[in-house]
Amino acid sequence: MATPISLCSVGSLATLKGLPSPSASCPRSVRALSSKRGSGIIRATNWSATPRKGQLVVRTEGQRRRALRVCAAAQNGSNENRFVSVTYLKDIVFRAIRTFGYTEEEAQSLQDVMMYAQLRGNNQGIIKITTGGIVKPPGSADAVIEHETKLSALIDGKQNSGMLALIKGMHLSIDKATAHGFGIVGTKNSPTSTGAIGYYAQKIAEKGLIGIVLAQSPEFVAPHGSKQAIFGTNPIAIGIPTTGGSPMVMDMATCAFPYFGLLEARTAGKSIPPNVAMDSDGNLTTDPNAALDGGAIKVFDGTYKGSNLALCVELLAGSLPGAAVVDKMASKSWGNLIIAIDPELLGSPADFKARVDVVLGRVKGAEKMPGVDEILLPGERGDRMTADRLRTDKIPVEPNLLAGVEALAATFEQHALQPPPPPSPQQSSKGFKIATQLVHPTKVINDPYDSTNVPIYQTATFGQPSSTTFGDYDYTRSGNPTRAVLENQMAELEGASRAFAFASGMNALSVVTQLVGSGHRIVTGDDIYGGTSRLLSQVVPKYNIEVLNVDCCDLAAVEAAIDGNTKLVMIESPTNPRMQIVDIAAISKLAHTKGAKGCIVMVDNSIMAPVFQRPLDLGADISMTSATKFICGHSDVTGGILSVKDPELAKEVYFLQNSMGGGLGPFDCWLCIRGLKTMSLRMERQQHNAVRMADFLKKHPLVTKVNFAGMEGTPGAELHWRQASGQGSMLSFTTGDVNVSQVIVEETKLFKITVSFGNVASLISLPCFMSHASIPAEVRAARGLPDDLVRISAGIEDIDDLLADLAQAMDKAAKVAKKAAEEIGTSREKMLLARIQALEEKLGMK
């Protein structure tokens, strides 16, 4: 049995015969963690003379010693896996990655790739952090395109991370295949691992394309009949799109055992399976140390067939893009090949997917051998494991590995070690900020005339190829090309697997409640949109579904309300209309751990939209955004969008959309697509105006309280800024007198008195008499929703004009308030005189 060693031993990359240890290129902070010599103190290392924010590795002697104690404890700890929160693991992984000198955006990309593997139990996961697999060599730079044609490109990794080079190549191949049907991209000059390449194949297939990814690595694997390592582990991944939306992904190394699996076994002090590796003399071994110290891994099947496949990957991923072919570790130039193919090159994509489904169905339904319960497709086990771990927010981690990651994360100084922010809502996976994404969606209609704007397919039916085959669309209730553009773009903006456009926001919310079966419970807030309250209080209970309203700002109350029978948690943040801030991540975790199996968290994100907040990044399962509001922006459409994270849950939502017939019509979809192009521009101007209004109202003597998300000094402001990137443009305030509030609302000239929000024009209302009037008065009172509350939705007008209009309306309201005060004073004086007179009369009678 191999001897357990600390996961902090970065030097363990001194591995197969003749290969130098890359520990010399590791950051000194990491080498210090692994060193068995010296004073036992980690030495702080700056990546540059003037470190950027969050870049200094260790600040204090106490932090240094704490990191060493953690690693030392890891050496003597139990080998049993520890279960930790997925959210927590992502947090420490993110911070550990940052210690290598990666930017926040780069660290997020690396985290995504490694967590893809970790969630699936794949050896290409976070083990790379503590074994030097993501070391950033000095002098590395951003990957660049060295050569490019319409269909191809060659990327020079510039000695930066292999994962980052492959991500760049993945996006480039997708763009070329989307535009021209085919894209092939090679990468070279990367000195570190590409991670689980199934990640890249899946991302390509999720775009409806066929993805093929090959990766070359240093000499770890011996050809059949040899004991000398020549090949890399040389994985190959293929992603195939399916009708259901969740692609089939095969991710297979051409070696018998992963290289990082050897490191993981060495770290855990465990043996490796028999017949997968040999020692330096060519003898089979189960000791990972013998395999690492001059030995070699065998090809996956131990025959010439596996050897031939490994050779082909070596030639295509290494020789073709010009990567190193001799002494690959020393040369630090490893290659990759990424291919994306549009199925439409050979016919109908829908027909292709249908045939894929038939084949997969035949495999799943094949007659089973005795003792076999189920035939699993490639990637199916990993997908199920991932879904389960995300829903329960629990994942097992080898204790030494966990301790090593924690030790590195502890050295990263970032605002008192608060969890890293979610991926910025203003940044796409392709590196484009949201204003660019809104104008340039990834998936558009293949218009033969290359129209600047999306065509409107204003039709109910579509002709079919024959009497027995179907095209991509047959009936607009089931799908329409114009609606597909809107839904695909919203899925991309929200970070969802799929999105669905409905005829109204309430239609979308109704569909979400249909996911809850009879006898189950829904937990929701006590400060929610009036239409949502009406649906949950008057419609849903008729289906024998219990609804509990709680203060969602009180996590203890939320936790008490969620039980094993809770199937759905519906929340808003900010809430409407009191603008309270709800902890989306914490409530999502509670729902997924305490609720019924498959408990769903839905966030009404209409106030923030994906421009300022992405609930799915915070742990929610569904994000609902009213298209009536900021998406369209001109109050000429009613619509609602459901963006769904999990592909399987998305299938259920699509079934309901198709079965119940609530899809948004083509022309309304077109209006929303047009609105999206200017959504960022509008929301930024609206937010600017709202901030100025809030400052004005805070100082006005008539106003008793201002509610505005993220406003300094207000409850939940810090939480809001952790989960959102902006304040939005809706605010509310109270005056203490409903008559005064009524005058303010009615005397404004530029503010239209109406329900809704998100219009280019500024809107004003008294919610208790308008949008929330369906909530009984006694219920509103119990929930702390006062009748004098005024709600404002800031438009895009000139702010000076808006403030002047508010000022004149409030001047008139002040006169009403003064008159009321005088009347109250006169009335009280008369009452006092009457009481005195009555008392005098009583005394006189005596």
C-alpha positions in Angstrom: 0.0 0.0 0.0 1.3 3.5 -0.9 2.2 5.8 2.0 -0.3 8.7 2.4 1.3 12.1 1.8 -0.1 15.6 2.0 -2.0 16.8 -1.0 0.1 19.9 -0.6 3.0 18.0 -2.2 3.2 19.8 -5.4 6.5 18.2 -6.1 4.6 14.9 -6.7 4.5 16.0 -10.4 8.1 14.7 -10.6 6.6 11.6 -12.2 7.3 9.3 -15.0 10.7 8.2 -16.2 12.8 11.0 -17.5 10.3 13.7 -16.7 11.4 16.7 -14.7 9.3 18.0 -11.8 7.4 21.1 -12.7 7.5 22.2 -9.1 10.3 24.5 -10.0 7.8 26.5 -12.0 5.2 26.5 -9.2 4.5 29.7 -7.3 6.8 29.8 -4.3 3.8 29.9 -2.0 2.7 26.5 -3.3 6.2 25.1 -3.1 6.4 26.3 0.5 3.3 24.3 1.3 5.0 21.1 0.0 8.5 21.6 1.3 9.7 19.3 4.1 12.8 21.5 4.6 13.3 25.1 5.9 11.9 26.9 8.9 8.3 25.8 8.5 7.1 29.3 7.6 5.4 30.0 4.3 7.1 32.9 2.6 4.8 35.5 1.0 5.3 35.9 -2.7 4.0 38.7 -4.9 3.3 38.0 -8.5 4.5 41.5 -9.3 6.2 44.3 -7.6 2.9 46.0 -7.1 0.3 43.4 -6.4 -3.2 43.8 -7.7 -6.2 43.5 -5.4 -6.4 40.0 -4.0 -3.1 38.9 -5.5 -0.9 38.8 -2.5 -0.7 35.2 -1.3 0.0 35.4 2.4 -0.1 38.5 4.6 0.7 37.6 8.2 2.8 35.1 10.1 -0.4 33.7 11.7 -1.9 33.0 8.2 1.4 31.3 7.2 1.4 29.0 10.2 -2.3 28.3 9.9 -1.8 27.1 6.3 1.0 24.8 7.4 -1.1 23.4 10.3 -3.9 22.6 7.9 -1.6 20.7 5.6 0.1 18.9 8.5 -3.3 17.8 9.8 -4.2 16.5 6.3 -1.2 14.1 6.5 -2.6 12.4 9.7 -6.3 12.6 8.9 -8.8 10.0 8.0 -8.9 8.7 4.4 -12.7 8.6 4.5 -14.3 11.2 2.2 -15.7 14.3 3.8 -19.1 15.6 2.6 -19.1 19.4 2.1 -21.4 21.9 0.5 -21.0 22.3 -3.2 -21.3 26.1 -2.7 -18.5 26.0 -0.1 -16.3 23.9 -2.4 -16.7 26.3 -5.3 -15.8 29.1 -2.9 -12.5 27.6 -1.7 -11.6 26.3 -5.2 -12.1 29.8 -6.6 -9.9 31.4 -4.0 -7.2 28.7 -4.3 -7.1 29.2 -8.1 -6.6 33.0 -7.5 -3.4 32.3 -5.5 -1.7 31.2 -8.8 -2.1 34.7 -10.2 -5.2 34.2 -12.4 -7.6 37.0 -12.8 -11.1 36.7 -11.4 -12.6 35.9 -14.8 -9.9 33.3 -15.6 -10.4 31.7 -12.1 -14.1 31.5 -12.8 -13.5 29.7 -16.1 -11.0 27.3 -14.5 -13.4 26.6 -11.6 -16.2 25.8 -14.1 -14.1 23.2 -15.9 -12.7 21.6 -12.7 -16.1 21.5 -10.9 -17.6 19.9 -14.0 -15.2 17.0 -13.4 -15.5 17.0 -9.6 -19.3 16.9 -9.6 -19.1 13.8 -11.9 -16.5 12.0 -9.8 -13.9 12.5 -12.6 -10.2 12.6 -11.7 -9.7 15.7 -13.8 -11.2 17.9 -11.0 -9.7 19.9 -8.2 -6.8 17.6 -7.7 -5.1 19.8 -10.4 -5.0 22.7 -7.9 -2.9 21.0 -5.3 -0.6 19.0 -7.6 0.5 21.9 -9.8 -1.8 21.1 -12.7 -2.8 24.7 -13.1 0.5 26.4 -12.4 0.8 29.7 -14.4 4.5 29.9 -15.6 6.2 33.3 -15.3 6.0 35.3 -18.5 2.8 33.6 -19.7 0.3 35.7 -21.6 -3.3 35.6 -23.0 -3.8 33.0 -25.8 -3.8 34.6 -29.3 -5.0 33.4 -32.7 -1.9 32.7 -34.8 -3.7 31.8 -38.0 -7.4 31.9 -39.0 -9.7 31.1 -42.0 -13.4 31.1 -42.3 -13.6 27.5 -41.1 -10.4 27.1 -39.0 -8.1 28.7 -36.5 -4.8 28.0 -34.8 -4.4 29.3 -31.2 -1.0 29.9 -29.5 -1.6 29.3 -25.8 1.3 31.6 -24.9 2.3 29.3 -22.0 -1.0 30.1 -20.2 -3.4 27.5 -18.9 -4.4 24.7 -21.2 -8.0 25.0 -20.0 -8.1 28.7 -21.0 -6.7 28.0 -24.4 -9.3 25.2 -25.0 -12.1 27.5 -23.8 -11.0 30.1 -26.4 -10.9 27.4 -29.0 -14.3 26.0 -28.1 -16.0 29.4 -28.5 -14.2 30.0 -31.8 -15.2 26.6 -33.2 -18.9 27.2 -32.1 -18.9 30.6 -33.8 -17.5 29.2 -37.1 -19.9 26.2 -37.1 -22.8 28.4 -36.3 -22.0 30.8 -39.2 -20.6 28.3 -41.7 -21.6 24.8 -40.6 -18.1 23.7 -39.6 -15.3 24.9 -37.3 -12.0 23.3 -36.5 -9.5 24.9 -34.1 -6.1 23.7 -32.9 -4.2 24.9 -29.9 -0.5 24.6 -29.0 2.0 26.1 -26.6 0.1 25.3 -23.4 2.0 23.7 -20.5 -0.8 22.6 -18.3 -3.8 20.2 -18.3 -7.0 20.9 -20.3 -9.2 19.2 -17.6 -12.2 17.0 -18.4 -12.6 17.5 -22.1 -16.2 16.3 -21.9 -16.9 19.8 -20.6 -16.0 21.4 -23.9 -17.8 18.7 -26.0 -21.0 19.2 -23.9 -20.9 23.0 -24.3 -20.6 22.6 -28.1 -23.4 20.0 -28.2 -25.7 22.3 -26.1 -25.6 24.7 -29.0 -27.1 22.0 -31.3 -23.7 21.1 -32.8 -21.7 17.9 -32.9 -18.6 18.4 -30.8 -15.3 16.5 -31.1 -12.4 17.3 -28.7 -9.0 15.7 -28.6 -6.2 16.5 -26.1 -2.5 15.7 -26.1 -0.4 15.6 -22.9 3.1 14.6 -21.9 4.6 11.2 -22.0 2.6 9.2 -19.4 1.4 6.1 -21.4 3.4 3.3 -23.0 2.3 2.0 -26.5 1.2 -1.6 -26.5 4.2 -4.0 -26.2 6.4 -1.3 -24.7 7.4 -0.2 -21.2 8.4 3.3 -22.3 6.0 6.2 -21.9 5.5 7.9 -25.3 1.8 8.9 -25.4 -0.1 11.2 -23.2 -3.3 10.1 -21.5 -4.8 11.5 -24.8 -8.5 11.7 -24.1 -11.2 12.0 -26.7 -14.6 13.5 -26.1 -17.7 13.6 -28.4 -20.8 15.5 -27.8 -24.0 14.7 -29.7 -27.1 16.9 -29.5 -30.5 15.2 -28.8 -34.1 16.1 -29.0 -34.5 16.4 -25.2 -31.9 19.2 -25.0 -29.4 17.3 -22.8 -26.7 16.1 -25.1 -25.0 12.7 -25.0 -21.3 13.1 -24.1 -18.6 10.5 -24.3 -15.4 11.5 -22.5 -12.8 8.8 -22.6 -9.1 8.7 -22.0 -7.1 6.3 -24.2 -5.1 5.2 -21.2 -6.1 2.5 -18.7 -6.0 4.9 -15.7 -5.9 8.8 -15.5 -2.6 10.4 -14.6 -4.2 12.6 -12.0 -5.8 9.4 -10.7 -2.4 8.2 -9.8 -1.7 11.4 -8.0 -5.0 11.2 -6.2 -4.2 7.6 -5.1 -0.8 8.5 -4.0 -2.2 11.4 -2.0 -4.9 9.2 -0.4 -2.4 6.4 0.3 -4.5 4.0 -1.8 -3.7 1.3 -4.3 -4.6 1.6 -8.0 -6.5 -1.1 -9.8 -4.5 -4.1 -11.2 -3.3 -4.3 -14.8 -3.5 -0.5 -15.5 0.2 0.6 -14.9 3.7 -0.8 -14.7 6.9 0.1 -12.9 10.2 1.1 -14.5 11.0 -2.5 -15.2 7.8 -3.1 -17.1 6.2 -5.2 -14.3 2.5 -4.6 -13.5 2.0 -2.8 -10.3 -0.9 -1.5 -8.0 1.4 1.0 -6.3 0.9 4.5 -7.6 4.4 5.5 -6.5 6.0 2.7 -8.6 4.0 3.9 -11.6 4.8 7.6 -11.0 8.5 7.1 -10.3 9.7 6.1 -13.7 6.9 3.7 -14.7 4.2 4.1 -17.3 0.4 3.7 -17.6 -1.0 1.2 -20.1 -3.5 1.9 -22.9 -7.1 1.6 -21.9 -7.7 -2.0 -23.3 -4.2 -3.3 -23.0 -4.1 -4.2 -26.7 -2.9 -2.7 -30.0 -6.4 -1.3 -30.6 -6.2 1.1 -27.7 -2.6 1.9 -28.6 -3.7 2.8 -32.2 -6.4 5.1 -30.9 -4.0 6.8 -28.6 -1.6 7.3 -31.5 -4.3 8.9 -33.6 -5.1 11.3 -30.9 -1.4 12.1 -30.5 -1.1 12.8 -34.2 -4.3 14.9 -34.5 -4.1 16.9 -31.3 -0.3 17.2 -31.2 1.2 17.0 -34.7 -1.6 18.8 -36.6 -1.6 22.0 -34.6 2.2 22.0 -34.3 2.5 21.1 -30.6 5.6 19.3 -29.2 6.1 15.6 -30.3 9.2 14.8 -28.3 9.9 15.4 -24.6 6.5 17.2 -24.2 6.9 17.9 -20.5 10.1 19.8 -21.0 9.0 21.6 -24.1 5.8 22.7 -22.4 3.8 22.8 -25.6 0.8 20.5 -25.5 -1.8 20.4 -28.2 -5.6 20.1 -28.6 -8.0 19.9 -31.4 -11.6 21.1 -31.3 -14.2 20.4 -34.0 -17.8 21.7 -34.2 -20.1 20.4 -36.9 -23.6 21.7 -37.7 -25.8 18.6 -38.5 -27.6 20.7 -41.1 -24.6 20.1 -43.4 -26.0 16.7 -44.0 -29.8 17.3 -43.8 -32.4 18.3 -41.2 -31.0 18.7 -37.7 -34.4 17.6 -36.3 -34.2 14.4 -38.3 -30.7 13.8 -37.1 -31.7 14.3 -33.5 -34.7 12.0 -34.0 -32.4 9.3 -35.3 -30.0 9.8 -32.4 -32.9 9.4 -30.0 -33.9 6.1 -31.8 -30.4 4.7 -31.5 -30.0 5.8 -27.8 -33.4 4.3 -27.1 -32.5 1.0 -28.6 -29.3 0.9 -26.5 -31.2 1.7 -23.3 -33.9 -0.8 -24.2 -31.5 -3.6 -25.2 -32.0 -7.0 -23.5 -30.0 -7.0 -20.3 -27.6 -9.6 -19.1 -28.4 -11.4 -15.8 -27.7 -9.1 -12.9 -27.8 -5.9 -14.9 -30.4 -3.4 -13.8 -29.8 -0.7 -16.3 -27.7 0.0 -19.4 -26.2 3.5 -19.0 -25.4 5.8 -21.9 -22.0 7.6 -22.0 -22.1 10.4 -19.5 -25.4 9.4 -18.0 -24.0 8.3 -14.6 -22.0 11.5 -14.3 -25.0 13.7 -15.2 -27.1 12.0 -12.6 -24.4 12.3 -10.0 -24.0 16.0 -10.8 -27.8 16.7 -10.6 -28.0 14.9 -7.3 -25.1 16.8 -5.8 -26.3 20.1 -7.0 -29.8 19.5 -5.6 -28.6 18.4 -2.2 -25.6 20.8 -2.2 -23.4 18.0 -0.9 -20.3 16.5 -2.5 -17.7 14.0 -1.1 -14.1 15.1 -1.2 -11.0 13.2 -0.3 -9.9 14.7 3.1 -6.2 15.4 2.1 -7.4 17.0 -1.1 -9.9 19.2 0.7 -7.3 20.2 3.3 -4.8 21.2 0.6 -7.4 23.3 -1.3 -8.5 24.9 2.0 -4.9 25.7 2.9 -4.3 27.5 -0.4 -7.7 29.3 -0.2 -6.8 30.5 3.3 -3.8 32.4 1.9 -5.9 34.4 -0.5 -7.0 37.7 0.9 -10.4 38.8 -0.3 -12.6 41.0 1.8 -12.3 38.9 5.0 -12.8 35.7 3.0 -16.3 36.4 1.9 -17.5 33.9 -0.7 -16.5 35.0 -4.3 -19.2 36.8 -6.1 -21.2 34.9 -8.7 -20.1 35.3 -12.3 -20.8 38.9 -13.2 -24.2 39.3 -14.8 -22.5 41.7 -17.2 -20.1 39.1 -18.6 -20.8 36.2 -20.9 -19.0 32.9 -21.1 -17.5 34.2 -24.4 -16.1 37.3 -22.7 -18.6 39.7 -24.0 -20.3 42.1 -21.6 -24.0 42.1 -21.5 -24.6 45.2 -23.6 -22.8 43.3 -26.4 -24.6 40.0 -25.8 -28.0 41.8 -26.0 -27.2 43.1 -29.5 -25.3 40.0 -30.7 -27.0 36.8 -29.6 -25.2 33.5 -30.3 -28.0 31.7 -32.0 -30.0 33.4 -34.7 -32.2 32.3 -37.6 -30.3 31.1 -40.7 -31.9 33.7 -42.9 -30.9 33.3 -46.6 -31.1 37.1 -47.1 -29.0 37.8 -44.0 -31.5 40.3 -42.6 -30.2 42.7 -40.0 -33.2 41.9 -37.8 -34.7 38.6 -36.9 -37.5 37.6 -39.3 -41.1 37.3 -37.9 -42.5 33.8 -38.7 -46.2 34.9 -38.3 -47.7 31.5 -39.0 -49.6 28.8 -37.1 -48.3 25.9 -39.2 -45.2 24.8 -41.1 -45.0 22.4 -44.1 -43.3 19.1 -43.5 -40.7 17.2 -45.6 -43.1 14.3 -46.1 -46.2 12.6 -44.8 -44.1 10.6 -42.3 -41.3 12.9 -41.3 -41.2 16.2 -39.4 -39.1 19.3 -39.8 -37.8 21.5 -37.0 -41.2 23.1 -36.6 -44.7 21.9 -37.3 -47.1 24.1 -35.2 -46.4 27.4 -33.5 -47.8 26.3 -30.2 -45.1 23.7 -30.0 -42.3 25.9 -31.4 -41.6 28.9 -33.7 -38.3 30.1 -35.1 -38.9 33.7 -33.9 -39.7 32.5 -30.4 -36.7 30.2 -30.4 -34.4 33.1 -31.0 -35.8 34.9 -28.0 -35.7 31.8 -25.8 -32.2 30.9 -26.8 -31.0 34.4 -26.1 -32.6 34.5 -22.7 -31.1 31.2 -21.8 -27.7 32.5 -22.6 -28.3 35.7 -20.7 -29.5 33.9 -17.6 -27.0 31.1 -17.7 -29.7 28.5 -18.2 -29.9 25.3 -20.2 -33.2 26.4 -21.8 -35.6 29.3 -21.6 -39.3 29.5 -22.4 -41.4 32.5 -23.5 -45.0 32.7 -22.3 -48.0 34.9 -23.0 -47.7 36.7 -19.7 -45.7 36.7 -16.5 -48.6 35.2 -14.7 -48.9 32.5 -17.3 -45.2 31.6 -16.6 -45.8 31.6 -12.9 -48.8 29.4 -13.3 -46.8 26.8 -15.2 -44.2 26.8 -12.3 -47.0 25.9 -9.9 -48.0 23.1 -12.2 -44.7 21.4 -11.3 -46.1 20.9 -7.8 -48.3 17.9 -7.2 -51.4 17.6 -5.0 -50.6 17.3 -1.4 -47.3 19.2 -1.5 -46.4 22.6 -0.1 -45.3 25.9 -1.6 -43.3 28.3 0.5 -43.3 32.0 -0.6 -42.7 35.5 0.8 -45.0 37.9 2.5 -44.0 40.8 0.3 -44.7 39.6 -3.2 -46.4 40.9 -6.4 -50.2 41.1 -6.1 -50.8 38.9 -9.0 -48.5 36.2 -7.5 -50.3 36.5 -4.2 -53.7 36.1 -5.9 -52.5 33.0 -7.8 -51.1 31.4 -4.7 -54.0 32.3 -2.3 -57.0 31.8 -4.5 -56.1 29.4 -7.3 -53.4 27.0 -6.2 -55.1 25.8 -3.0 -58.0 24.4 -5.1 -55.5 21.7 -6.3 -54.9 20.6 -2.7 -51.6 22.4 -2.5 -50.6 24.1 0.8 -49.2 27.7 0.5 -47.2 29.2 3.4 -46.3 32.9 3.3 -43.3 33.8 5.5 -40.9 36.7 5.9 -38.2 35.6 3.5 -35.7 38.0 5.0 -35.8 35.9 8.1 -33.9 32.7 7.3 -35.0 31.0 10.5 -38.6 31.5 9.5 -37.9 30.2 6.0 -36.1 27.1 7.4 -39.0 26.4 9.7 -41.5 26.6 6.8 -39.5 24.3 4.5 -40.2 20.6 5.3 -39.9 17.3 3.5 -43.2 18.0 1.8 -42.1 21.3 0.3 -41.8 21.0 -3.5 -41.5 24.7 -4.5 -40.0 27.9 -3.0 -41.0 31.1 -4.8 -39.2 34.2 -3.9 -38.4 37.7 -5.1 -35.3 39.9 -4.5 -35.8 42.8 -4.3 -39.4 42.3 -3.3 -42.3 44.2 -4.8 -43.1 46.8 -3.6 -41.1 47.2 -0.3 -37.8 46.4 -2.0 -36.6 44.0 0.7 -33.6 41.9 0.0 -33.8 38.1 0.2 -30.7 35.8 0.4 -31.2 33.8 -2.8 -28.2 31.5 -2.2 -29.1 30.7 1.4 -32.7 29.9 0.7 -31.8 27.8 -2.3 -29.5 25.8 -0.1 -32.2 25.4 2.5 -34.8 24.3 -0.1 -32.4 21.8 -1.7 -31.4 20.2 1.6 -34.6 20.4 3.7 -37.3 20.3 1.0 -38.8 17.3 -0.8 -36.7 15.5 -3.3 -36.3 17.7 -6.4 -37.5 20.8 -4.5 -37.5 23.7 -6.9 -36.4 27.3 -6.1 -37.9 29.9 -8.4 -36.9 33.6 -8.3 -39.0 36.3 -9.8 -36.1 38.4 -11.2 -38.3 41.0 -13.0 -37.0 44.0 -11.1 -33.3 43.2 -11.7 -33.4 41.2 -15.0 -30.2 39.5 -16.1 -28.6 42.9 -16.6 -28.2 43.3 -12.8 -28.8 39.8 -11.3 -28.6 36.1 -12.4 -30.4 33.9 -9.8 -29.4 30.7 -11.4 -25.7 31.5 -10.5 -26.8 31.8 -6.9 -28.4 28.4 -6.7 -32.0 28.9 -7.9 -33.5 26.4 -10.4 -35.8 28.8 -12.3 -35.5 32.5 -13.0 -38.8 34.2 -14.0 -38.5 37.6 -15.8 -41.5 39.5 -16.9 -41.0 40.4 -20.5 -43.5 43.2 -20.1 -41.0 45.1 -18.0 -37.4 45.7 -19.0 -37.1 43.1 -21.7 -39.6 44.9 -24.0 -39.3 48.2 -22.2 -42.1 50.1 -23.9 -45.2 48.6 -22.3 -46.5 47.2 -25.6 -46.1 43.5 -24.8 -47.3 41.2 -22.1 -45.0 38.2 -21.6 -43.0 36.1 -19.2 -39.8 34.2 -19.5 -38.9 31.1 -17.5 -35.1 30.3 -17.6 -34.4 26.8 -16.3 -31.0 25.6 -15.1 -31.5 21.8 -15.2 -32.1 20.2 -18.6 -34.4 17.6 -17.1 -36.5 20.2 -15.4 -36.5 22.2 -18.6 -38.2 19.2 -20.3 -41.0 19.3 -17.8 -41.5 23.1 -18.4 -41.5 22.6 -22.2 -44.1 19.8 -21.8 -46.4 22.2 -19.9 -45.8 25.1 -22.3 -46.7 22.9 -25.3 -49.6 21.1 -23.5 -51.2 24.2 -22.0 -50.6 26.4 -25.1 -49.2 29.4 -23.3 -46.3 30.2 -25.7 -45.7 33.9 -26.6 -46.8 34.8 -30.1 -44.3 35.4 -32.9 -44.8 39.2 -33.2 -44.7 39.7 -29.4 -41.4 37.7 -29.4 -40.1 39.9 -32.1 -40.9 43.0 -30.1 -39.1 41.5 -27.1 -36.0 40.6 -29.3 -36.0 44.2 -30.4 -36.3 45.4 -26.8 -33.4 43.3 -25.7 -31.0 45.2 -27.9 -31.4 48.4 -25.8 -32.2 46.8 -22.4 -28.8 47.5 -20.9 -28.8 51.0 -22.2 -32.3 51.7 -20.8 -31.7 50.0 -17.5 -28.5 51.9 -16.8 -30.2 55.3 -17.5 -33.2 54.3 -15.5 -31.0 53.2 -12.6 -29.1 56.6 -12.7 -32.4 58.4 -12.5 -33.7 56.2 -9.6 -30.5 56.9 -7.6 -31.0 60.6 -8.0 -34.7 60.3 -7.0 -33.9 58.3 -3.9 -31.4 61.0 -2.8 -34.0 63.6 -3.3 -36.7 61.7 -1.4 -34.5 60.9 1.5 -34.0 64.6 2.2 -37.7 65.6 1.7 -39.6 66.4 4.9 -42.8 64.8 3.7 -41.1 61.4 3.3 -40.8 59.1 6.3 -39.0 56.1 4.6 -37.4 55.3 1.3 -37.1 51.7 0.0 -34.4 51.2 -2.6 -32.3 48.1 -3.2 -28.7 48.4 -2.1 -29.1 51.9 -0.7 -26.5 52.6 1.9 -27.8 52.2 5.4 -30.9 50.2 4.5 -31.5 46.6 5.6 -30.0 44.0 3.3 -27.9 46.5 1.3 -24.7 44.5 1.8 -26.5 41.3 0.8 -27.9 42.9 -2.3 -24.5 43.9 -3.5 -23.2 40.4 -3.0 -25.8 38.9 -5.3 -26.5 41.8 -7.8 -24.4 44.2 -9.8 -26.8 47.1 -9.7 -29.7 48.7 -7.8 -32.3 48.7 -10.5 -34.8 51.5 -11.1 -37.7 50.8 -8.9 -38.2 52.4 -5.5 -40.9 53.1 -3.0 -41.5 55.5 -0.1 -44.0 56.4 2.6 -45.4 59.7 3.9 -47.4 58.5 6.9 -50.6 59.9 5.3 -52.5 58.2 2.5 -54.0 61.5 1.4 -50.6 63.2 1.0 -49.4 60.2 -1.0 -52.4 60.4 -3.2 -51.8 64.0 -4.0 -48.1 63.3 -4.9 -49.2 60.6 -7.3 -52.0 62.6 -8.9 -50.1 65.9 -9.2 -47.1 64.6 -11.1 -47.1 65.5 -14.8 -44.3 63.3 -16.3 -45.1 60.2 -14.2 -47.9 58.1 -15.6 -50.2 56.7 -13.0 -50.3 53.0 -13.8 -49.4 49.5 -12.7 -46.3 47.7 -13.9 -42.7 49.0 -14.2 -39.7 49.0 -16.5 -41.1 51.4 -19.1 -39.0 54.0 -20.8 -41.5 56.5 -19.3 -41.5 57.0 -15.5 -44.5 55.4 -13.7 -46.0 56.1 -10.3 -48.7 54.3 -8.3 -50.2 53.5 -4.9 -49.7 49.7 -4.9 -52.3 49.0 -2.2 -55.0 50.5 -4.5 -53.6 49.2 -7.8 -51.1 46.3 -8.3 -51.6 44.8 -4.8 -55.3 45.6 -4.4 -56.2 41.9 -4.7 -54.5 41.3 -1.3 -57.1 41.9 1.4 -56.6 45.0 3.5 -56.1 43.0 6.7 -53.5 40.8 5.1 -51.6 43.8 3.7 -51.7 45.3 7.2 -50.4 42.1 8.8 -47.5 42.0 6.2 -46.5 45.6 6.9 -47.7 47.0 3.5 -49.0 50.5 4.3 -51.7 52.2 2.2 -49.6 55.4 2.0 -46.8 53.5 0.1 -45.9 55.2 -3.2 -44.0 53.2 -5.8 -42.0 54.8 -8.6 -40.5 53.1 -11.7 -37.9 55.5 -13.1 -37.9 56.1 -16.8 -35.2 57.4 -19.2 -36.3 61.1 -19.1 -33.9 63.9 -18.1 -33.5 63.6 -14.4 -33.7 67.3 -13.8 -37.2 67.4 -15.3 -38.3 64.4 -13.3 -37.0 65.9 -10.0 -38.7 69.2 -10.8 -41.9 67.4 -11.4 -41.7 65.5 -8.2 -40.8 68.7 -6.3 -43.9 70.6 -7.5 -46.2 67.6 -6.7 -44.7 67.3 -3.3 -45.1 71.1 -2.7 -48.8 70.7 -3.4 -48.9 67.6 -1.1 -47.3 69.7 1.6 -50.1 72.1 1.6 -52.6 69.3 2.0 -50.5 68.0 4.9 -50.4 71.4 6.5 -54.1 71.9 6.1 -54.7 68.5 7.6 -52.5 69.3 10.5 -54.3 72.5 11.1 -57.7 70.7 10.9 -56.4 68.1 13.3 -55.2 70.8 15.7 -58.5 72.7 15.5 -60.4 69.5 16.0 -58.3 68.5 19.0 -58.7 71.9 20.6 -62.5 71.8 20.2 -62.5 68.3 21.7 -60.5 69.5 24.7 -62.8 72.5 25.3 -65.8 70.3 25.1 -64.3 67.9 27.7 -63.5 70.8 30.0 -67.0 72.2 29.7 -68.5 68.8 30.5 -66.3 68.5 33.5 -67.3 71.9 34.8 -70.9 71.1 34.4 -70.4 67.9 36.4 -68.7 69.8 39.2 -71.4 72.5 39.2 -74.1 69.9 39.6 -72.3 68.5 42.6 
